[in-house]
Amino acid sequence: MSELAIIGGGVSGLAAGIYAQMSGLESEIFESHTVVGGQCTSWTRKGFHIDNCVHWMTGTSPKKEIYKVWQEVGVITKEEDILRHDYFLQVDIDGVKAHVWRNLDKMKQELLSVAPEDEKEIKKFIKLIKTFQAIELPSMVPNEQMGFCRNMKLVLKMLKAIPAFAKYQKLTLAEYAQRFKSPIIHRIIYNYVPEQFYVISAFYMYAMFTMGNADLPVGGSDSITNRMRDKYLSLGGKISTKKKAINVEINNKKITKIKFTDGSDVQPKYVIFATDPDVTFNVIGRQYLDEHFKFSYEHPDLYPVFSDVNLYFAIDGKIKDLPIMEIFNCEPYQVAGRDHKVIITNNYTDQPNFAPEGKDVMQILMVQYDYEYKYWDDLYNTDREKYKAEKQRIADDILKRLETHYPQYKGKFTLLEVVTPKSFNRFLGSYKGSYMGFIQTPYTKKEVHKGVIEGLDNLYLAGQWLQTPGGLPNALVTGKFAIQRLLKRENMSDKFCSVKKH
Ligand SMILES: Cc1cc2nc3c(=O)[nH]c(=O)nc-3n(C[C@H](O)[C@H](O)[C@H](O)COP(=O)(O)OP(=O)(O)OC[C@H]3O[C@@H](n4cnc5c(N)ncnc54)[C@H](O)[C@@H]3O)c2cc1C
């Protein structure tokens, strides 16, 4: 048996595995699903590729620390691995179009031309995006290992953004949007995330995109996961799938045995849980729930989560004239009892092999709030047929609106898949179907979890939930940090090249 058992083979578990092997720790990943990847995954329907995750991957600029980590785990090996679009999204409100352009001057000019009434605020908005390009996600060592010099270096790098951060951190996206009269700018600000997000998230997202630090991996989510998996295996790591951890034995403040639903068990020296924390605490025992998670779970008003209903349509034809990502207004339609007035589309026309020759695939995203999870959960648990029918009803409603907005593709859409918040929960154990961590609102205390649990001396945590608001970069670095914490506590040396070079 390997000395380190990693429970969960998502991006954080794979990262932990890679850094474990690089440090000379023998490890094995135990994943409940049939494949590794977690939320960063994909599958095939009727010959079309269903990409479950990536719309933007932070860390594609060599100027940022996290780039080095993506390199080390084998995701970025060369510039050609990255797909860089000229714009992030197009917004179309009643036929008036605007974009989040890579080129901020171009974006400013376009916004000024569609919303001259907002000139003053548009200029400030563009300036804020530029300012937030200075933000860095600390990726080299965990907080507590940073030391004075590294800390100061980071503060100096981000100095430019600190006053703006302090000024805007108490505003939600919705509150900030009120400064603008134009509905098109409102939608640019919200884009496809919940309106309770603090406004810094929009500045940050666009700052990262415009500076070339948030792009797409060629091959989508699969390319992230497959490259990490291959790197891990090449370093001698082992992966066991269909291994669902169900409980543990604890002796002298150490996890001594992990039991799986198939009746097997392992007895490693060290353990990393890289599962959703809701799963982790169910397995290790809710008595270990620490203040951080306890408080967050008990205060969904302060620590909301969000999810999505995602639809995938095949298109009989190659998309030549549609934006990569678009948000447009439409006749209202209902999802989980709430009216939606926009449709968010995402297509993969420039991803190789996502669709059979001459065809394409399109994704539709619908944000689902914390409270809407209950709707999907109840429906799934009480009436499976009604659950299926509701997915079909939504798809029919969307199809009508797609054909109105894209008349040139009328009759060419075929439904491939409908994913609900319940799907994320069923397949991965995601808390309330959430696909990020807690939403960063103005009221959420920005916390970085210390990655260990009081009273369990050989357990380390990894995963997006440890650092709000989650997402791929946080999953990645927390996997790495788990190993660094283990090495430190066990007085073993840290051999990672990324740490030495920065
Ligand atoms: C629709 C969607 C769109 C997204 N878009 C983006 C994006 O554009 N950019 C971005 O940065 N992020 C995005 N994300 C988020 C990103 O996918 C996640 O942040 C990241 O993949 C989380 O990785 P993780 O390792 O922390 O957790 P997970 O991926 O949840 O991995 C946990 C793993 O543990 C396994 N597991 C659960 N229970 C057990 C058990 N009992 N025993 C063993 N194994 C278990 C699960 O099967 C899973 O493989 C998106 C996610 C979704 C779903």
The ligand as an ORCA input file, in Angstrom:
! r2SCAN-3c Opt
* xyz 0 1
  C     -20.410     23.428    -15.421
  C     -19.103     23.833    -14.810
  C     -18.382     24.877    -15.370
  C     -17.171     25.258    -14.796
  N     -16.450     26.243    -15.396
  C     -15.263     26.598    -14.879
  C     -14.447     27.552    -15.544
  O     -14.760     28.022    -16.632
  N     -13.286     27.930    -14.943
  C     -12.890     27.422    -13.750
  O     -11.828     27.815    -13.240
  N     -13.634     26.486    -13.108
  C     -14.792     26.063    -13.641
  N     -15.547     25.105    -13.019
  C     -15.110     24.632    -11.698
  C     -14.039     23.557    -11.776
  O     -14.450     22.506    -12.575
  C     -13.785     23.075    -10.341
  O     -13.344     24.190     -9.595
  C     -12.728     22.015    -10.192
  O     -12.799     21.052    -11.186
  C     -12.882     21.398     -8.796
  O     -11.879     20.457     -8.565
  P     -11.767     19.752     -7.159
  O     -10.679     18.765     -7.251
  O     -11.660     20.788     -6.094
  O     -13.173     19.038     -6.899
  P     -14.010     17.968     -7.742
  O     -13.847     18.192     -9.179
  O     -15.383     18.005     -7.182
  O     -13.308     16.598     -7.391
  C     -13.685     15.807     -6.296
  C     -13.568     14.348     -6.698
  O     -13.866     13.526     -5.587
  C     -14.632     12.428     -6.033
  N     -15.373     11.875     -4.895
  C     -16.499     12.375     -4.323
  N     -16.858     11.594     -3.277
  C     -15.938     10.612     -3.177
  C     -15.764      9.530     -2.273
  N     -16.620      9.300     -1.262
  N     -14.694      8.691     -2.467
  C     -13.819      8.900     -3.484
  N     -13.951      9.922     -4.359
  C     -14.988     10.779     -4.211
  C     -15.523     13.006     -7.101
  O     -16.048     12.008     -7.944
  C     -14.545     13.956     -7.801
  O     -13.856     13.299     -8.826
  C     -16.711     24.636    -13.614
  C     -17.409     23.562    -13.079
  C     -18.591     23.142    -13.679
  C     -19.308     21.946    -13.124
*
